[in-house]
Amino acid sequence: MAKFDPQKDEDRAYLAAALTAFALGLKLKAVLAPERGRPIEARARHIAMYLTHVALGMSLARVARAFDRDRSTVAYACHLVEDKRDDADFDDWLDQLSLGLSSVVLLGIAPQLACSNSIRQ
């Protein structure tokens, strides 16, 4: 198994999908499936794409490539998720997922930064 690289868009997308699948009690394979799947699986994919875009600051085009989807699909997914944020409970839940995702990515980058700083000294 290849090592997680927080700089790779595909690894970031995988992490967002895994976190979302876990939070919703779904199989990761279903969230990442090329077909739409059940409505809950499609919604989980929408949330994962949204988190990748918003929490990790990736452009819609980069998210689309990472999830092997069209950019318009990612834009639509982000729009759907953003509309659901009017629900306070959903908004809080999504904030927690966002914080968790960004924390894990930062933790993955931190050792690399520490190594590069020690080399410069």
Beta strands, then each sheet from edge to edge (+ up, - down):
end
